[in-house]
């Protein structure tokens, strides 16, 4: 796993907990976690993404989450070539 990904996940969790605790301590954290809020948040997010994208894209997005946790060595020169090809294709399509 990339250290930046791990740091981002940990920092996000710490900021969430800090925000809740700074506004009411442990009681505020207990009041924040209830099933209705979780269902509305998670269900609404999934529903919104499904409404905005095709099902195969949604499934590929879920599979893509695992890429955050896999270490994959990439050749910088190959990455630059790939970006250049993509830029050229985009440029050719716009004219």
N, C-alpha and C positions, 0 to 999 in steps of 0.2 A: 504494500500500500504506500502511496505517495505520502510523505510527511505533511504536505500542505493539506491534503484531504483529511487526514487524521486530526490535524490542528483545527481545521475548519469545523469539523463535527464537534470536537470537544469545546471549542470556543463558543459555538452556537448554543450548546447545552448549558455552559456556564453562564452566558449572558441571559438566557431564559430564566434560569434559577435565580440569578442575581436580581433581575428585574422584578420577579415575583416577591422575593424576600425583602427587597428594599421598599416594597409597597404593602407590607403587612405581615412579614415573617412567615413562620411555618403554617399558620392558620390560612393565610392567603394561598399557599401552595395546595393545601388540602381542598380549599374551596374551588380551586381552579380545575381540578381533575374530577369531572363527572361524565357519566356515559353519554348524556345528551350532547354535550359540547364536543366530545370526541367523534361521535357519529356524524354530527352536522359538519364538522371540519373535514374529517377524512372522506366521508361520503360525498360532500359537496365538491371537494377538490377532485376526486376521481370522476364524478359526474361531469364536471366542467371540462376536464381534459378529454374525456370520451366524446363529449358533444363537439369539441373543437377539432378533433383529429379522427382519422380512420382507425379501425380496430388494429390492423397490423402495425401501424405506427405506434399506437399505445403499447402493444405487447413488446415491440422492439425497445421502447423507452424503458419499460420495466426491466428488460434484460440488460439494458445499458447501465442500470444502477450498479450492477456487479463490477463493471469496469473500474469504478472508483477504488475498489478494494484489491485489484489485481495489478501486479507490477509487470509492466511490459516495456522492455528496452526498445527504443526506436532510434533509427539512424537519423541524425539531424539533416544530413544531406538529402536523404530520401523524403523527409517531411517537407523540406523546402521545394523540392521538385514537384511533389504532390500539390502543394499550395499554388505553385506557379501554373501547373496544368489547370487547376480549378479556376484560377483567376482568368487564364486565357479563354477557357470555355465560356465563362460568364461574360467576358468581354465580347467574344464572337457572337453570343446569343443576343446581346443588346443592340447590335447593329443590324 
